[in-house]
Structure formats: C-alpha cells, structure tokens
Amino acid sequence: MNSGLKNYLLKTMSKEEILPVVNKKNIFIKRAKRSVIHKKGLFHQAVNILVVNSQKEIFLQQRSRKKSICPLLWDISASEHLKVGETYHQACLRGLKEELKIITRIKIIRNTHLQKNTYFHNKIQDYEYVKLFAALYDKEIFINKEEVETGKFFTVENLEKKLKTDRKSFTPWFLEEWEYFKKVSNINLIISSLLKH
C-alpha cells in the first residue's frame, strides 16, 4: 500500500470525523465517517478562503509535511469541511480561527461549485460542494503548526511568476479557485467591499 495512503487512513480512522453527506443537489441526506466519504466518493461540503490585505497581497499557506494529501504544497489561505448542522459562513469563520487565528470580515466571492479530486489511484475520492470566500486581514497571522507548515503574503505579480515556473508546487483546488478568481474578481473591489462592512 502507498505510504501516503496508509498515513491518510491511519490519521482519518483515528479521528473518525463525522461529516454531513449531501446529494447531487447539495441537500443533506445523512452523516458518515470521513474515511467512508472519501472511499466511496460521497458528496460533502467545504469552504475555501482567500485572505487578502490592504496592500493587495494574498496569503497562502504551505501544507504541513505531515499531511497525507499534497504535503508541502502551497494552498489557499484556509479551507474547512462543513460540520453537521453548520453553514458555509460558520465553517468559514471557524476555519480562519482554527488554522490562522484570524477573526475578521468575510465576503463570498464564488457561489457553490463542485470540486472533484482523486488521490492514490482513485482510492480517495474527494467530491466537495465548495463556496469561496475572501477575508481582509492586516495583522500578523499565527499559523496552526498542526495543520500548516508555513505561510506568507504574495503580491499578485509574484504569485503569477511562481505559478508559471513552479505550478506543481500548488494544490489542485487552489489552482482551480485562482483561475476563477482571476477571471471574475477584482482584488481592489473585494478589498473595498470588505472595508465597507
């Protein structure tokens, strides 16, 4: 068995987090263990969050080397599975607090969309209905070392340069969200709208 898959199974099964399962219309149907959800490719829910500052920089985290999936790859600022009975908005606020110790304003910038990623030759099927949020934060960020290796703010220009030369160092879900963000979002407008709240 692949060592990454073995580590994933050991970590997941030791915690056995219970998550809500949804149908193809993103409607709750039951609860299931996280390991079962990923083994069977059941639909579940998550949030992705881009943290920006007023200098128009974007914070990215580097995933912990202890992660079984995509260790040490650069990732979206924060992400979180929804818990049973939790809204996307609540999961977003919780994820920011747990991973980065941030309490701040948030704004949805991409409505519900399906992200499908598979790992370890389809033994893990991660099918998520996701919403993308933005958060404005100018203070120091304190990362949760259990979840995150390191993190830093990138200018859009520096991020684009890194993507051109080292695209494989980013998670697949970040790449998808970033492509969407570039097409339909304006970082200046997002910052302005967050400042107005």
N, C-alpha and C positions, 0 to 999 in steps of 0.2 A: 504494500500500500504506500502511496506517495506520502512522504513525511509531513508535507503541508496539510494534506487531507487528514492524516492521523492526528496532528495537533489540533486542527479545527474541530474534529469530532470529540476529542478529549475535553477541549475547552467548552464547547457548546453543551455537551451532555452533562458536564459537571455543574453548570449553571442551570441548564434547562429552563431558560426564559420562556414564558408563555406569551404568545403574541396573538393578536386578532387576525383571523383569516377572512379575506373578502372574496366575492365572486368577480366575474369579468366586468360587472357594472360598479365595482368598488363599494359594494354593500356588504356589511358584516354578516358572516354566516356561522362562524364558530371560533373557538380558541384552539390553538395547537402549540406543541413544543417547537422551538426554533429549529431544532435539528430535523424534525419531521417536515416542517415547512420547506426547508432548503432541499431535503432529499426528494420530496415529491413535486417540487416546483409549484407550491401553492402561492396564490396571490396574497400579498400583505402590504402594509403601508409604511412610508418613511418620509422624512423631510431632509432636504439638503439646504445648507445655509452658506451664503457668501457674506463674509464680514468685510466691510469697507471702512476706510477712514476719510476724514475731510480733506486729506491730501490726494484723494482719488487713488489710493493704493488698496490692494486686495490681499487679505490674509489667507494664506494656505497652510495647512498642516501637513507634516510628513508622518505617515502612519507608523505606528510603533513597529520595531523589528520583531516583536512578539506576536504580531498579528499573523494569522494563518493565510488570510487572503490579502494579497497586494502589500506585503510588508515593505516598509521604507519608501513606498511610492508617495509622491505628492498628491494631495487630496483637497477636496473642497474644505472650506473653513471648519465646518462641523456637519454631522449628519446623525440621524437618530431614527430607530424604528418607533412607530407608534405603539403604545401600550394599550391594553384593553380599556375601553371607555375614554381614551384620550383623543383630543382633537389635533389636527395638524399644527395649529397655532400653539397649543400647550406643549406638544412634543418639541417644537422649535425652541421655545423658551427654556425648556428643560435641557435640551441638548447643548445650548450655548452655556448654560450654567455648569453642567456636569463636565464638559470637555474643556472649556476655556475660561470658566469662572466669570462669565460675562452676563450682566443684566442690562438690557438696553432695548431700544425700539426695534421693531421688525416690520418688514413690508413684504407681502407676497409679490414675486416677480414672474413666476410661471405657475400656472394652474396645473391641476392633476394630469400627470403623464406617466406612461408605463415605461419602466426601465427593466430590461431583461439582460442579465449577465449570468454566464455559467463558468464554473471553475472545475479543475481536476477532472477533465474529460466528461463533463456533464454530471458528475456525481453530486455537485452542489449547483442548484438552480435557484437563482435569486431573482424573483419576479416581483417587483415593487411598484405600487402606485405612489408616485412621489409628487410633492409640491416643493418648489424652490423659493426660498426666502432670502431677503437681504437684511443685514443689520449694520447700523452705523456705530462705530466704537473707536474712540481716540486715545483711550488709556492703555496702560500696559496690560498685555494678555498673559495670564498664567495658565499654562497647559497642564492637563491631567496626564502625568507621566505613565499611568497605566494604559492609556489609550493612544497617546501621541508621542512621537519621538522628539520632534521639534516643530517650530512654525515660524513664519516670517511674513512681512508685508512685501508684496511685489507691486511695482508700477505695471500698468497695462503693457507698456513697451517691453519691459524686462521679461514679463511673463510670456509675451508673444515670442520673444527671442528664444527663450528656453523651450517653448513648445516646438519651434522649428528645428532646434538642434537635438532635443532630447525628449521627444514625445512619449517614449516608452517609460519614462520615469513618472508618469501621471496615471491615476486610476481611470478606468474606462468611464465611470459615471461622472467624474469631474469633466472629462473631455466633452461628453455629451452636453452637460449643462453649460459649459463655457461657450461652445459653439452657438447654442441657443441665445445665451446672454449677449454675445457679440452682434447677433443678427437683429434682435428686437429691443435691446435695452440700451439706455444711455446712462453711464455712471453718474454724470452730473445731475440728471433728473432724479435718479434714485437718491442721491445724497440730499438734494433739495427737498424732496418729499419726506425723507426721514427727519430732517431738521425741523420741518413744519409741524410734526406731530406733537 
